[in-house]
Amino acid sequence: MERLETRYAKTADGVNIAYQVVGEGPIEILFVLGWVTHIERLWDQPRIVRFLQRLASFSRVMIFDKRGVGLSDRVPEDRLPSLEVRMDDARAVMDAAGSGRAIVFGHSEGGPMATLFAATYPERAIGLILFGTSVCWNGAPDYPWGNRYGTPEESTAFAEERERRWGTKSYAAEYIAESFAPPLADDDETITWLADYMRNAASPGAANAFARMNSAIDVRSALPAIHVPTLVLARDDDLDFDFDETKWIADQIRGARFVSFPGNEHYIFFGNQDDLLGEIERFVAEVRSDEADLDRTLATVMFTDIVDSTATAAELGDKGWRELVERHHGLVRAMLGRFRGHEVDTAGDGFFATFDGPARGVRCAQAICGAVSDLGIEVRAGVHTGEVETIAGKVGGIAVNVGARIASLAHPSEVLVSHTVQGLVAGSGLEFEDAGEHELKGVPDRWHLYRVVSG
């Protein structure tokens, strides 16, 4: 078929994201592909062409290369995009393509971002499709499917081998045989295409850097906060992602439909296309008449308050305290503007704000702690990500209570975060120290907290 036109979406931080649009169907699909990609080289593979053409026969499909790979702007390997940044890039693509709301379709490594996007932006995600993916890649001991990279020694050896052989036909053949599409292990045309695709999609170093960053992903906390129609698909013998894991993911999303198909091909474009696309087409038709619950979303909450405020107020007197609080509020609001925070409430000397990404919330809290030192005061801060409810313009829910309790435990000039936040900011450059388990007043269970130390 004739090559599609590749266009570029400009992100808020000035990065150009390459994207294409195929089809003119009545509903839009944002297709989030996995790991490293090259959206023009996709069209050199006949099976992929067939898949995308069929998908575009009943929808308008947007595909894109994430920053750092394919035709999108290259970025330093130590600044590859976190999930939060990837969501920003995806929204930039939707905006550039004139898309208001779309079904977000995540495959393989694209699944965690699609999952987080659907929970965070239900006003942009009208539905969610997941295929052959995971929500936890970091080897968490309470997640039986999480250790994908073996011991640190095994992981290092594997990465060195991948970098040495990246883009060769022998590596492509091995990759196809071991997970990508085993039935095509001896297909020279497919092997040649994949080797070429790898070389064009990313450098060996970038491929390894993305793999290292992905090994820290954990978006399990987003699953209960998804309130859009969801379809979870799997192949019974997928060699990369366990059938039971995919079924578990579907079970955590309220109302999600789980459908499996025979086969062991991990790559979605190969194997039993017709059955899989038939299920997707039925789901798309149903979503057209469904409406998502827009009152419940995943959000990051941040609480701050001035340390020893009572003693400071007594020392300064009413007029001096009032002037100090006004200057404090001005600094906090400036930081909220810088990090795209939304001020929800201000009670005395404390702030409650929400963010659409956890890294932005953490960095805003850090910036506030630094900025107010010029006023001769210190603040404490707490950050948590969870499901919030918006009723009559007011934000509430258990996540709000958790965030407030975490802030109350922080020391002067300290930012404490929940385990949820720590798991969501992989690739952001933020670093943490273990702050132990704590009971949060009025909140069930014990909560593992982390202290922000850099980033």
Backbone torsions as a table, in degrees:
resi	resn	phi	psi	omega
1	MET	NA	162.5	178.4
2	GLU	-66.2	137.9	-179.3
3	ARG	-61.4	138.5	174.7
4	LEU	-75.1	154.9	176.1
5	GLU	-76.7	129.0	174.7
6	THR	-90.4	128.7	179.2
7	ARG	-120.2	174.3	-177.3
8	TYR	-129.1	134.9	172.5
9	ALA	-103.4	132.2	-179.9
10	LYS	-94.1	124.6	179.8
11	THR	-82.7	170.6	-178.8
12	ALA	-62.2	-28.4	179.4
13	ASP	-97.7	16.5	170.0
14	GLY	86.1	13.1	179.1
15	VAL	-91.4	138.8	179.3
16	ASN	-93.6	122.6	-178.7
17	ILE	-108.0	119.5	-179.7
18	ALA	-76.3	134.6	179.5
19	TYR	-146.8	160.5	174.1
20	GLN	-134.8	154.3	175.7
21	VAL	-124.8	129.7	179.2
22	VAL	-130.3	132.9	179.2
23	GLY	94.1	162.9	-179.8
24	GLU	-136.2	30.1	-176.5
25	GLY	-64.6	171.3	-174.5
26	PRO	-76.1	-12.1	178.9
27	ILE	-131.6	148.4	-174.1
28	GLU	-102.5	146.0	177.5
29	ILE	-126.1	124.5	171.6
30	LEU	-95.2	107.8	-173.5
31	PHE	-93.7	110.9	-177.5
32	VAL	-99.8	103.1	-178.0
33	LEU	-80.9	165.6	-173.9
34	GLY	-93.7	154.8	169.8
35	TRP	50.9	-112.4	-177.5
36	VAL	-110.4	142.6	-172.8
37	THR	-141.7	164.9	171.2
38	HIS	-149.4	103.9	-168.1
39	ILE	-68.1	-18.4	175.5
40	GLU	-85.4	-36.9	178.9
41	ARG	-70.9	-18.2	174.2
42	LEU	-55.2	-38.3	-172.5
43	TRP	-77.0	0.1	174.2
44	ASP	-85.0	-8.1	-177.6
45	GLN	-106.5	113.9	-174.3
46	PRO	-56.2	-36.6	-179.2
47	ARG	-66.1	-36.7	178.1
48	ILE	-69.3	-41.1	177.5
49	VAL	-57.8	-46.2	-179.3
50	ARG	-61.5	-44.0	-179.6
51	PHE	-61.6	-50.5	-176.3
52	LEU	-67.0	-35.7	177.9
53	GLN	-64.8	-42.6	178.3
54	ARG	-65.6	-43.2	178.0
55	LEU	-60.3	-39.6	-178.8
56	ALA	-75.8	-9.6	178.8
57	SER	-73.1	-19.3	179.0
58	PHE	-128.1	13.3	179.6
59	SER	-159.3	172.0	172.8
60	ARG	-108.7	113.9	-169.0
61	VAL	-104.1	131.5	174.5
62	MET	-110.8	125.2	173.8
63	ILE	-121.4	153.2	-177.0
64	PHE	-155.4	157.7	171.5
65	ASP	-95.8	123.0	177.3
66	LYS	-63.2	158.2	179.7
67	ARG	-57.3	140.1	178.8
68	GLY	97.3	-10.4	-179.2
69	VAL	-136.3	165.0	174.5
70	GLY	58.4	-131.3	-176.7
71	LEU	-94.5	-1.5	177.4
72	SER	-78.0	163.1	-179.7
73	ASP	-55.7	135.5	173.4
74	ARG	-73.8	146.5	177.2
75	VAL	-131.6	156.6	178.9
76	PRO	-55.9	144.6	-176.0
77	GLU	-65.9	-18.4	175.6
78	ASP	-91.0	5.8	176.8
79	ARG	-132.9	40.4	174.9
80	LEU	-69.0	156.1	-169.3
81	PRO	-72.8	132.2	169.4
82	SER	-73.0	172.7	177.8
83	LEU	-60.4	-36.0	179.3
84	GLU	-62.7	-44.7	178.8
85	VAL	-68.0	-38.7	178.1
86	ARG	-60.7	-38.0	177.3
87	MET	-64.9	-39.4	175.7
88	ASP	-59.9	-43.0	-179.5
89	ASP	-65.0	-40.2	179.4
90	ALA	-63.6	-41.1	177.9
91	ARG	-66.7	-34.6	176.1
92	ALA	-63.2	-40.0	176.7
93	VAL	-63.8	-45.3	178.6
94	MET	-59.7	-43.9	179.7
95	ASP	-62.2	-45.4	-178.3
96	ALA	-65.7	-32.2	-179.2
97	ALA	-86.2	0.8	179.1
98	GLY	73.5	29.9	-177.5
99	SER	-101.4	124.2	176.6
100	GLY	-84.9	-52.6	178.7
101	ARG	-136.7	146.2	-178.0
102	ALA	-148.7	157.5	166.6
103	ILE	-74.4	129.3	179.1
104	VAL	-95.7	123.6	-172.3
105	PHE	-117.9	108.1	-176.7
106	GLY	-109.3	127.1	178.9
107	HIS	-118.4	133.3	176.6
108	SER	55.1	-124.7	-178.3
109	GLU	-64.9	-15.1	174.6
110	GLY	-76.2	-12.7	-178.0
111	GLY	-64.2	-47.0	179.9
112	PRO	-58.3	-42.6	179.1
113	MET	-65.2	-42.7	179.0
114	ALA	-61.3	-40.4	178.7
115	THR	-61.4	-49.3	-179.1
116	LEU	-65.5	-38.9	179.8
117	PHE	-61.5	-45.9	-177.9
118	ALA	-64.0	-34.8	179.5
119	ALA	-76.6	-33.6	-174.0
120	THR	-87.3	-35.4	-174.1
121	TYR	-124.5	63.8	178.7
122	PRO	-64.7	-17.7	175.8
123	GLU	-74.3	-15.2	177.5
124	ARG	-109.9	-22.2	-178.0
125	ALA	-106.5	109.5	179.9
126	ILE	-85.4	-13.2	178.0
127	GLY	-169.2	170.8	-177.9
128	LEU	-137.7	132.5	172.5
129	ILE	-123.4	132.5	177.2
130	LEU	-125.4	139.1	177.0
131	PHE	-142.5	129.3	174.1
132	GLY	51.2	63.5	-173.1
133	THR	-145.2	-178.2	178.4
134	SER	-142.4	162.8	175.5
135	VAL	-114.7	-4.4	-179.5
136	CYS	-143.8	116.0	-175.9
137	TRP	-114.2	2.4	-166.6
138	ASN	-98.8	12.8	176.9
139	GLY	70.6	26.6	-179.6
140	ALA	-57.1	134.1	-176.3
141	PRO	-64.0	-22.4	179.6
142	ASP	-94.1	13.5	178.6
143	TYR	-126.9	104.0	-170.1
144	PRO	-64.4	-14.8	-177.3
145	TRP	-109.4	12.6	-167.9
146	GLY	-85.1	-21.7	-173.5
147	ASN	-87.5	85.9	-174.9
148	ARG	-89.6	-11.1	-169.9
149	TYR	-117.2	6.3	178.0
150	GLY	70.0	-157.9	178.0
151	THR	-70.5	162.0	176.5
152	PRO	-54.6	-37.5	179.6
153	GLU	-66.1	-42.9	178.6
154	GLU	-64.6	-40.7	179.9
155	SER	-63.7	-42.8	179.7
156	THR	-64.6	-43.2	179.7
157	ALA	-64.0	-40.4	179.2
158	PHE	-64.3	-42.3	-179.5
159	ALA	-65.1	-40.8	179.0
160	GLU	-64.1	-40.0	178.6
161	GLU	-66.5	-41.7	179.4
162	ARG	-63.0	-43.1	-179.3
163	GLU	-65.9	-38.7	-178.8
164	ARG	-67.6	-34.9	-172.7
165	ARG	-108.0	4.7	-174.4
166	TRP	-55.7	130.5	175.8
167	GLY	81.7	3.1	177.3
168	THR	-88.5	156.4	178.6
169	LYS	-65.4	-34.2	-179.7
170	SER	-66.4	-39.7	178.3
171	TYR	-68.8	-41.9	178.7
172	ALA	-60.7	-42.0	179.9
173	ALA	-63.3	-41.4	179.0
174	GLU	-66.0	-41.7	-179.9
175	TYR	-62.8	-42.4	178.2
176	ILE	-63.6	-44.2	-176.2
177	ALA	-67.8	-33.7	-172.0
178	GLU	-89.9	-18.7	178.7
179	SER	-163.8	-40.8	-170.2
180	PHE	-55.8	-55.9	179.4
181	ALA	-165.1	75.1	-174.6
182	PRO	-50.0	-36.6	179.2
183	PRO	-61.6	-15.9	-178.9
184	LEU	-105.2	21.2	-174.3
185	ALA	-61.4	-25.8	-179.1
186	ASP	-108.4	12.5	-178.3
187	ASP	-86.8	103.7	-173.7
188	ASP	-63.4	-34.9	-180.0
189	GLU	-62.9	-43.9	179.8
190	THR	-68.1	-40.6	179.0
191	ILE	-62.1	-45.2	179.9
192	THR	-63.1	-43.0	178.6
193	TRP	-61.3	-46.0	-176.2
194	LEU	-65.1	-39.9	178.3
195	ALA	-60.9	-44.1	178.3
196	ASP	-65.2	-41.6	179.8
197	TYR	-60.7	-44.9	179.7
198	MET	-59.8	-48.1	-177.7
199	ARG	-61.0	-37.2	-179.5
200	ASN	-79.3	-28.0	-176.3
201	ALA	-74.1	-39.9	-175.2
202	ALA	-162.3	156.9	171.5
203	SER	-76.2	162.2	177.4
204	PRO	-56.9	-40.7	179.9
205	GLY	-65.8	-40.7	179.7
206	ALA	-66.5	-40.8	178.1
207	ALA	-59.2	-42.9	178.6
208	ASN	-68.7	-38.8	-180.0
209	ALA	-63.5	-42.0	177.0
210	PHE	-62.7	-42.2	-179.9
211	ALA	-62.2	-41.9	178.5
212	ARG	-62.4	-44.0	-179.3
213	MET	-65.0	-41.4	-179.4
214	ASN	-62.4	-27.0	-177.6
215	SER	-66.2	-9.8	179.3
216	ALA	-102.3	-0.2	-174.4
217	ILE	-70.0	136.8	172.6
218	ASP	-152.3	103.6	-178.8
219	VAL	-117.2	25.1	179.8
220	ARG	-55.9	-35.0	-176.6
221	SER	-64.7	-19.6	-178.6
222	ALA	-78.4	-21.7	-171.5
223	LEU	-59.5	-48.0	-179.4
224	PRO	-68.0	-14.9	-178.0
225	ALA	-91.9	5.4	178.6
226	ILE	-87.4	123.4	-177.5
227	HIS	-127.3	22.7	174.1
228	VAL	-105.7	156.0	177.1
229	PRO	-55.2	136.0	-173.6
230	THR	-133.4	136.3	175.6
231	LEU	-122.1	122.3	178.7
232	VAL	-112.4	123.3	-175.5
233	LEU	-117.1	148.6	179.3
234	ALA	-151.4	157.0	166.6
235	ARG	-101.5	140.5	-171.6
236	ASP	-55.1	-36.4	-174.0
237	ASP	-121.0	31.4	176.5
238	ASP	-49.2	125.5	-174.9
239	LEU	-83.3	-8.0	178.2
240	ASP	-101.5	-37.1	-174.4
241	PHE	-129.5	122.4	-174.4
242	ASP	-62.3	137.2	178.6
243	PHE	-54.7	-45.2	-178.0
244	ASP	-63.7	-33.5	177.8
245	GLU	-65.5	-47.3	179.9
246	THR	-61.9	-39.8	177.5
247	LYS	-64.0	-39.6	178.5
248	TRP	-62.2	-41.9	178.4
249	ILE	-57.6	-46.8	179.5
250	ALA	-60.8	-37.9	-178.4
251	ASP	-66.2	-24.0	-178.3
252	GLN	-84.4	-11.4	-178.1
253	ILE	-103.1	120.7	-176.2
254	ARG	-58.1	121.1	175.3
255	GLY	79.1	5.5	-177.8
256	ALA	-67.8	145.5	175.3
257	ARG	-101.6	132.3	179.6
258	PHE	-113.5	127.6	179.7
259	VAL	-134.6	132.3	178.5
260	SER	-119.3	158.9	-176.9
261	PHE	-134.4	153.0	175.8
262	PRO	-67.3	154.9	177.4
263	GLY	126.2	162.7	178.6
264	ASN	-124.0	7.8	179.0
265	GLU	-72.7	126.3	175.6
266	HIS	-79.8	-36.4	-176.0
267	TYR	-72.9	124.7	-170.8
268	ILE	-62.4	-29.7	-173.4
269	PHE	-76.2	-14.5	-179.0
270	PHE	-104.8	171.0	-179.8
271	GLY	83.9	-151.7	-172.2
272	ASN	-77.5	77.5	-177.6
273	GLN	-61.3	-46.7	-169.8
274	ASP	-62.7	-44.3	178.9
275	ASP	-63.7	-43.8	-178.1
276	LEU	-65.1	-46.9	-179.5
277	LEU	-67.2	-32.1	176.1
278	GLY	-62.6	-40.4	178.3
279	GLU	-67.3	-40.2	178.0
280	ILE	-63.6	-42.3	-179.3
281	GLU	-62.9	-40.4	177.2
282	ARG	-62.7	-42.1	180.0
283	PHE	-64.0	-44.4	179.5
284	VAL	-60.0	-40.7	179.5
285	ALA	-63.7	-38.0	179.3
286	GLU	-69.9	-40.3	-177.6
287	VAL	-62.6	-31.6	-178.9
288	ARG	-54.3	-30.5	-177.1
289	SER	-102.9	-1.3	-178.8
290	ASP	-92.9	155.0	173.7
291	GLU	-123.4	134.6	179.3
292	ALA	-79.3	152.5	174.6
293	ASP	-79.1	106.9	-174.0
294	LEU	-89.7	0.5	-176.4
295	ASP	-88.3	-10.7	-179.5
296	ARG	-124.5	124.8	-177.6
297	THR	-141.0	164.5	171.3
298	LEU	-86.2	130.4	-179.3
299	ALA	-146.2	157.0	173.4
300	THR	-99.5	128.0	179.0
301	VAL	-108.2	141.7	178.7
302	MET	-129.8	131.5	175.8
303	PHE	-121.2	136.6	173.7
304	THR	-134.5	153.8	169.8
305	ASP	-155.4	156.8	-178.2
306	ILE	-75.3	133.4	178.5
307	VAL	-75.5	138.0	177.8
308	ASP	54.2	43.1	-176.6
309	SER	-65.3	-35.8	-178.4
310	THR	-63.9	-45.4	179.8
311	ALA	-66.6	-38.4	179.8
312	THR	-65.8	-41.0	179.2
313	ALA	-63.2	-41.1	179.9
314	ALA	-65.3	-37.3	-178.8
315	GLU	-70.7	-37.1	-175.0
316	LEU	-87.1	-23.6	-173.6
317	GLY	83.4	169.3	-173.4
318	ASP	-60.7	-47.0	-176.6
319	LYS	-66.8	-45.9	-179.7
320	GLY	-64.4	-39.9	178.7
321	TRP	-65.2	-42.5	-179.7
322	ARG	-61.6	-41.7	178.5
323	GLU	-65.6	-39.8	179.4
324	LEU	-64.2	-43.7	-179.4
325	VAL	-63.4	-39.7	178.9
326	GLU	-62.6	-42.5	178.4
327	ARG	-66.8	-40.6	176.6
328	HIS	-59.1	-46.9	-179.2
329	HIS	-62.4	-38.2	179.5
330	GLY	-63.8	-41.9	178.5
331	LEU	-65.5	-44.5	-179.4
332	VAL	-62.1	-43.6	-179.3
333	ARG	-66.6	-32.8	176.0
334	ALA	-64.9	-40.9	178.3
335	MET	-68.2	-37.6	176.7
336	LEU	-61.3	-40.7	177.7
337	GLY	-64.9	-39.4	-179.0
338	ARG	-65.5	-38.1	-175.0
339	PHE	-105.4	17.4	174.5
340	ARG	61.1	37.0	176.2
341	GLY	-86.1	156.8	178.6
342	HIS	-116.3	116.7	179.3
343	GLU	-70.4	121.2	-179.3
344	VAL	-98.2	-44.8	-175.8
345	ASP	-156.1	149.8	174.2
346	THR	-131.6	113.2	-178.7
347	ALA	-115.1	103.5	-179.6
348	GLY	65.0	-111.5	-178.1
349	ASP	-104.7	10.5	-178.2
350	GLY	-109.7	155.4	177.9
351	PHE	-124.1	143.6	171.2
352	PHE	-125.1	121.3	-178.3
353	ALA	-137.2	158.3	176.3
354	THR	-121.2	155.8	-179.9
355	PHE	-137.7	155.3	177.2
356	ASP	-92.3	8.6	176.2
357	GLY	-154.4	137.0	-176.2
358	PRO	-66.7	-36.1	-179.6
359	ALA	-63.6	-39.1	177.8
360	ARG	-63.9	-39.3	178.6
361	GLY	-63.8	-42.9	-180.0
362	VAL	-66.1	-45.1	-178.2
363	ARG	-67.5	-33.1	176.0
364	CYS	-64.5	-43.9	178.6
365	ALA	-61.1	-42.3	176.9
366	GLN	-60.7	-44.3	-177.8
367	ALA	-64.8	-37.7	178.7
368	ILE	-64.6	-45.1	179.3
369	CYS	-57.7	-40.4	179.5
370	GLY	-72.3	-40.1	-174.0
371	ALA	-67.8	-39.8	-174.1
372	VAL	-75.6	-11.3	179.4
373	SER	-62.2	-27.3	178.0
374	ASP	-67.0	-17.8	178.6
375	LEU	-89.7	-0.9	-179.4
376	GLY	79.9	20.5	179.4
377	ILE	-129.5	168.8	174.7
378	GLU	-127.3	151.0	174.0
379	VAL	-123.3	159.7	170.6
380	ARG	-114.2	153.8	-177.1
381	ALA	-144.3	149.0	175.3
382	GLY	-133.2	141.1	-178.1
383	VAL	-133.1	134.6	178.4
384	HIS	-145.1	149.7	175.1
385	THR	-118.5	129.5	-179.7
386	GLY	-169.4	-176.7	-178.9
387	GLU	-79.0	128.2	177.7
388	VAL	-119.6	154.5	178.0
389	GLU	-113.1	138.4	176.9
390	THR	-114.6	113.4	-178.9
391	ILE	-125.8	119.6	-179.1
392	ALA	53.3	38.5	177.5
393	GLY	82.2	-4.1	-179.6
394	LYS	-99.0	136.8	-178.9
395	VAL	-97.3	129.4	-179.7
396	GLY	-149.0	-169.5	-179.9
397	GLY	115.6	170.3	-175.9
398	ILE	-61.1	-33.3	-179.4
399	ALA	-60.9	-34.8	178.8
400	VAL	-65.8	-44.0	178.9
401	ASN	-63.1	-41.0	179.4
402	VAL	-61.7	-46.6	179.8
403	GLY	-58.9	-42.4	-179.8
404	ALA	-65.0	-41.0	-179.7
405	ARG	-67.4	-38.1	178.3
406	ILE	-62.2	-43.8	179.4
407	ALA	-60.3	-36.6	-177.9
408	SER	-66.9	-20.0	-180.0
409	LEU	-90.7	-10.7	-176.3
410	ALA	-72.3	147.3	174.9
411	HIS	-84.0	168.6	178.3
412	PRO	-54.8	134.7	-179.7
413	SER	60.9	25.9	-178.9
414	GLU	-115.5	142.8	174.4
415	VAL	-113.0	117.1	175.6
416	LEU	-103.7	142.8	178.9
417	VAL	-131.9	158.8	177.1
418	SER	-78.7	164.9	174.6
419	HIS	-59.2	-33.0	179.0
420	THR	-59.4	-48.5	179.2
421	VAL	-61.8	-46.0	-178.4
422	GLN	-57.5	-34.9	-179.7
423	GLY	-79.4	-18.5	-175.2
424	LEU	-93.0	-12.5	-171.8
425	VAL	-102.8	22.6	178.3
426	ALA	-54.6	132.3	178.7
427	GLY	88.1	-2.0	-177.5
428	SER	-83.0	-15.7	-175.5
429	GLY	89.8	-5.6	177.8
430	LEU	-73.2	142.4	178.8
431	GLU	-124.7	148.6	-172.7
432	PHE	-134.1	157.5	167.4
433	GLU	-114.7	145.3	178.1
434	ASP	-67.2	124.4	178.4
435	ALA	-106.4	9.5	174.5
436	GLY	82.3	178.5	178.1
437	GLU	-92.7	145.4	-176.5
438	HIS	-142.1	150.8	167.9
439	GLU	-89.2	133.6	178.0
440	LEU	-105.8	122.1	-174.3
441	LYS	-53.9	123.9	177.7
442	GLY	80.4	2.4	-178.4
443	VAL	-118.4	130.5	-178.2
444	PRO	-63.5	157.2	172.6
445	ASP	71.1	174.6	174.4
446	ARG	-100.6	146.6	-172.8
447	TRP	-120.8	129.5	177.9
448	HIS	-85.7	124.2	-176.8
449	LEU	-115.7	158.5	-179.5
450	TYR	-133.4	145.2	179.8
451	ARG	-100.3	128.7	178.5
452	VAL	-75.6	128.1	-177.2
453	VAL	-115.9	-22.2	176.7
454	SER	-165.0	172.1	178.5
455	GLY	124.9	NA	NA
